[in-house]
Amino acid sequence: STSGYTSCSNLARQFGLVLRKMWSGGNFKSNVSPQELVQEIAVQSGKRFNVGTRSDCMELFVWLLRQLHVGLGLNKEKASLVYEPFQGRVEVLTLKKKLVSGIEELKQGNAEELPTEEWTESTAHAVPFSFLSVDLPPCPLFRDSHGGFVIPQLPLFEVLRRKFDGQVFTDLVTKEAHERRRYRITRLPQYLVLQLVRFTKNNFCLEKNPTIVTFPVKNLEMKDYLFAASPGSGEAWEREQRERQEALDSCPTATQLRTMGPDELTQLVRRIGTPQMVRDLDLGSPSDTTETVRDRVLALAEAAVDRVQLFRSTKYDLLASICHDSSESSQSVTVGDVNM
């Protein structure tokens, strides 16, 4: 049904049309052409993401999520069915040390105002994320014995440990201060998106880090990188954690679901389901039989229970891998092939 798309943007409408074609059981052909969606993306982005133009795949991902969120008439205050599957939370601890801009500031400043070796400021705040950026170690400067470049090879667990083990600090130097940041993941999303930062821009060109990162195809365990939120994370965050825990404690099993009646299933969906699931409860027809209504509500209740069960899940299976096909000397990043 397309009745819910009357107030949506053209981009959201075309995106929904492509998804319905992909998952339709009545398709005559096995492939679907996204030409209309590609053209709409080019128009809405002002030719920023256009056919034949190299663009950053992560910039496209972030831009598309934002446009779909706005195109569905949602805002930051409302729950978003676009952001929810990718939404996690990371706690950032920032230490700051003031920098001296020059010799004149040393001469004019008082002894009490001069920077010291101690970190003078410390702030901690929780930040929601849709993807995690993972930094790669720099490549070796020297060649091997045969005169070729040495390409390091690291497992994904080692790369994640360098930033998200909860103890390592990342250095960042700005014009005003030297900052050190520590990252702790406090909530994992349903779908985890990782970005390997391979490209760094200097005064001359865009350099690519060719480090090979190996990763498991199934059962990527993220339990070692998940930490409890610090006290004082905010009333909204604490209330959300309590609601999640209550939903997990009251979540019925598959056997208990099949023995529930339509009214009990409806109450369960209203209690632990998403706003979209609650709206889907009213999509039935007055001519539906009791058995049809129960089957429809049972399907929604099973989806709501599966969603709640994912709150405690820390393992991920690989769904897609986007690879850059640009060379080291390339001046821009290209959207590569998607390996499903």
Salt bridges, closest charged atoms under 4 A:
GLU59 OE1 - ARG48 NH2 3.22
GLU84 OE2 - ARG307 NH2 2.88
GLU105 OE2 - LYS98 NZ 3.93
GLU117 OE1 - LYS97 NZ 3.74
ASP135 OD2 - LYS163 NZ 3.93
GLU158 OE2 - ARG161 NH2 2.64
GLU158 OE2 - ARG162 NE 3.74
ASP171 OD1 - HIS178 NE2 3.36
ASP171 OD1 - ARG180 NE 3.08
GLU179 OE2 - LYS96 NZ 3.87
GLU179 OE1 - ARG181 NH2 2.94
GLU240 OE2 - ARG187 NH1 2.25
GLU240 OE2 - ARG244 NE 3.92
